[in-house]
Amino acid sequence: MWPLFALVLGLLVGSFLNVVIHRLPKGESIVFPPSRCPHCAHRLSALDLVPVFSYLGLRGRCRYCGKPISPRYPLVEGLTGGLFLLAALFYPPSVEALLVFAFLGFLVALSFIDLDTFELPDALTYGLLFLGLLGAWLLSFPLPFGEALDGALLAAGGLGLIAGYANLFMRRFQEGRAEVPVGPHQVHMAALFGALLGPGVGMALAFLTWALSGRTGKPLVLPDRLTLPLLPLALLLAPALGLDLLASLKGALLAAGGLALAGGLYWALRPVPEGEDEEPVALGYGDVKLLGALGAWLGLYAFLALFLGVFAGALAGLLFRQRKIPFGPYLALGGVAAFFFGPAIWEAYLRLLGVY
């Protein structure tokens, strides 16, 4: 009965996620008003809201105005139900299983919102991050707290640096606008100093420039054209400087991740003023925060999720001939695969290389 219960619960949660996906990007309440037809605004009855079956029974049309209903609704419901069923096959009835259900629900909502808007709402990315850290702190699930925190910082720092290099290349090595008081420039500074002096010092120096920038109203940061080229050089010279290469790399990623997630939270609580133009970027920080959240659930397997997401996104871009694609759904897909099958995938990869 447990897998059947999980399937039904997933269908019901998927129906709720449809509301979240539709209303959250618009800043609307996800509770009130009750569900209505998007065409005629007629309030829907309980019979109209039975997951999947209402859509099939009404043949994909509104009972009141006859207008077509998007197949997105039963797709989200069925996908969520299928994912909950998958989770039930791995986890017996428990608090841990409920946490996994929440993890999957967050990823479904984030994926479809990103498909619609090319944005990943901070309420969901940070909600997923804090839920993972809370589960780790209270239950040591899905990871012990130290591993979950390190995973979040390492994953966010890694993708934050990838975004920094990608955006620098896209700008043809022209310096981007430094945000006040905090932005990617501090992330890149933290990584450089974290590699040379340790993650604590790297974060402290970057937080200091954040405070000074906020105090003066001017960006007091090192240019990306200096920090980003110096970082790989510092890592290459680490052994000559008496530093351990892996420790330097970890220090860079931890410091960068700390600044990326802290700065993202600052801007989540204090949005960018309206009318301020955003620079075009190759990779947005919503993806950085999402991978950081996945790191809290997956630990180092977040990098496997990143690899799988890049592969799936590149394949989809080639198949559909799209130059601009939302990366969130592919990160989420990689995250689900890594969560349930990460060790098996990694073992198969090592066997393929002949080193296992």
N, C-alpha and C positions, 0 to 999 in steps of 0.2 A: 504493500500500500504506500510505502514511503516514496518511491519514484512517481507513482500516480499523483500523490499529494503535491510533490514538487512541480510536476507538470502543470497541474491546475493552478497552483500558486503563481507559477511563472506566467501563465496566460493572464491572470488577474493583474499581476504587477506590470506586465507589458501594456495592458490597457491604461493603467495609470501613467506609465512612461510616455505614452502617446500625448497625454496632456502636458507633461513636463517638456517634451520636445517641442510642442507647438507654442507653449506660453512663456517658458522661461526666457528665451532670447528676446521676447517682446517686453519683458519686465512685468508681465501680468501674473496675478495670483494663480497658483496651481490648484487652489481649493474652491474659490468662488470666481465667477458664477459656475453653476453646474454645467456639464457638457452640453453643447449645442451643435446643431448642424452648421458647418462653416459657410454654407450657401444661404439658407433661409433663416438661420439663427433660431430655429425651433428647438426647444429644450428636448433632449433625448430621454426616452423612458428606459426602464431597466431592461426591457426586451431588446432595445436597440444597442445595448452596451455589453451583451454577452460576447466575450472575446472570440474572435474568428467566426463563430457560428452565426452571429447576427449579420456579419458581412456576407456570408454564404447564403443565408436565408433571404436576405434582401437583394441578392444578386448584385451587390456592389453599388446600390443606390439608396438615397435617403427615402425613408418611408413617407415623408411629408411633402417634399418638393420634387422628388424623382431625380435630383441631380446626382451625378456619379460620386462615389466615395473613393478616396485615394486608396489603392491597394497597400499603401504604406502602413495603414493601421493594422490589418491582420498580419502583415509581415513582421512588424515589431512585436506583436503579441506572440506569434508563433516562434519567433527567434528567441524571445525571452523564456518561453515555456521550454523550448528545446535545451537551452543552456542550463536552466534549473534542473531539468531531468538529468543532464550530464553530471551536474554537481552532485545530485543525489546518488549517482552510481559510485562516486568517490568518497562521499562523506555520509555517515549515518545521521539520524536525527540528533541534532546537537546545536549548541550556540555557534560552534565553528561553521556548521552548515549554513546557518542564517547569515553569518558574516560573508561567506562565499556568495550567497544569493545577492547580498547587497553589493558586493564587488562587481558581480556580473551586471546588475541593474544599472550601476553607475556607468559602466562601459557602454552599454547599449544606448543610454541617453546621450552620452558624450559623442558617440559615433554619428548618430543621426542628426544631432544639432550641428556638428561640424560639416556634415554633408550639405545641410541647408544653408549655413551661414558662413562657413570657413572660420568659425570661432569656437573655442572651447571655454565655456563659462567657468569663471574662477570658483563659483559656488560649488560646482561639481568636481573640478580637479582637486581643490583643496579639501573638499568633503571626503573624496576618495583617499587622499593622503592622510588626513587626520584619523579616518576610520581605521586604516591599516596600522598606523602608529598606536592607536588606542587598543586595538586587538592585540598587538605585540606586547604592549605594556601590561595589560590586564591578564591575558591568557597565554602569552608567548606564542600567539597564532596570528598570521601564518608563519611568523619567524620570531625568534627572541628580539627584544626591543633594540639591542645594540646593532644587530644585523639589519633590522628594518630601517633604522635611522641611517646607518651607513649606506644601505642600498638606495634610499631616497636621495641622499646627497650625491653619491657617486653617479647615479643615473642622470639626475638633473644637471650636474656639472658636466658630464660627458656630452650630453646633447646641447647644453648651453654653449660649450666651446665649438662643437660642430656647427651650430648656428652662427657663431661669431666668424669662423673662417668662411663659411658659405656666403654670408652677407658681405664680408670684405671682398671676396672674389667677385660677387655680383656688382659691387660698386666700383670694380676695377681699381681696388686699393685706394679709393678716395675715402677720407675720414668721414664717418657718419656723425649725425648730430648727437651730442651727449645729453642724456636726459638729466634733469635736475629734480630731486637730489640723487636719484639712484637709477641705474640702468645697466645695460650690457657692459659698458666700459668698466664698471666696478667688478663685474663677474670676471672679466679677462685679467684685470689687475690682481684679483684675489687668486686666480689660478697661477699666475707667474710667481707671486710671493709665496704662495702655498707650496709650490714645487721647490723653492730655494730655502724657505725658512720654516716650513711646516704649515699645516692647515689652520692651526689656531692663530698664528701670526698673520697669515695671509688674509683670513677673515677679519681680524682686528684692524689691519691697515685699510682694508676696503671699507669697513664700517666707519672708520675715521674720516675717509674722504666723503662718505655719504653724509656724515654729520656736518662736515665743513661746507659741503655743497648746499645743504639745507640752510645752514646759518647765513651764508653769503648770497645765496640765490644764483650762484655761478657754478658751472661744472668744474670741479677741481679733480681732474682725472688725468691719467696718462693716455696718450692716443693709442687707438687700436693698431695703428701701423707700427707701433713700437712693441706693445705687449704681446700681440699675437705671433709675430715672427720670433720674438725672444723666447717664448715658452718652449717650442720644440728644441731650440738651441740649449736651453737650460736643462732639459731632460737628457739630451745627448751628452752634455758635459757633466752630468750628475756624478758619474763614477770618478771623474778627474777631480771633482770638488770634494770628494770624500763622502758623497751621498749615495744611498741605495736607490737605484733607478725605480724600482717598483714603489718604494716609499715616497719618492718624489712625485711620481705619477698619481699615487693615491692622494697625496697632499694637495696637488693641483685640483683634482676632481672634487675632493671634499670641500675645499674652500670655494671653488666656483659654484658648487651645488648649494652651499649655504647662502651665498649672496643671491643666486638666482631665485631660490624659493622665498627668501626673506624679502627681496625686492619685489617679486611678484605679488606677495601678500600685501605689501605696502600699497601697490597700485590697485589691488583688488578692493582695499578699504578706502582708497582715495583715488578715484578714477581720473584719467587724463582729462583736463579741461576741454569742453566742447569747442570745436573750431580749430583745434590744433591738429595739423596734418600729420599723419603717420608716414614714415618712410617705408618704401617698398622693401620687403625682406624675402630672402630665399626660404627661411624657416622661422616660424613665429614662436614666441615664448609660451603660447598655450600648449604646444607640443612638448616643450621642455618641462612644464609643470605636470603634464600628464605622465611623461616618462618618470619624473620624480615620484609621482604617486604610485606608479607601477613598481618602482624600486622598493617602496615600503612593503609591498605584498610579495615581491619576487626576489628581493636581494639582488645578487649579481646576475641572476637570470633575466633581469630587466634588459641587459644588453643583448641577450638572445631574442627577447621580444622586439628590441629595436632592429636587429638584423632581419628577423622575419617580417617586420613591418615594412622595412625598406624594400625587401625582395617583393613582397606582395604589392606595394604601391608602385614600384617600377614596372612590374608585370601588368598591372591594371592600366597604367599610363600608356604603355605600348599597345595594349589591346584596344583601348578606347581612343587612342591618339589624342590624349589630353596633356597639355604642358603644365597646367596648374591643377593639382589635385589636393583635396583635404587629407592631411596625413593622419589625423586622429583615428579614423576607422581602422587604418592599417596597423597603427600602434596597438589599438584595442584588440584586434585580431591576433597580433603577435603576443600580447599579454595573456589572452585566454589560452593560446596554445602553450606558452611557456609555463603557465600556472598548473595546467593539468598534465602536460607531457614534457616539461622542460628537461628533466633528467634523461628520459628516453631519447629525446631529440639530440641532446648533447652526446650521449653515448653512441648513438648511431653515426653522428658526425665524426667522432673520434675513430670509430671502426672504419669509416670510409677513408680516413686519412692513414689508417693502418697503425695508429699509435695507442690503441686500446687493447 
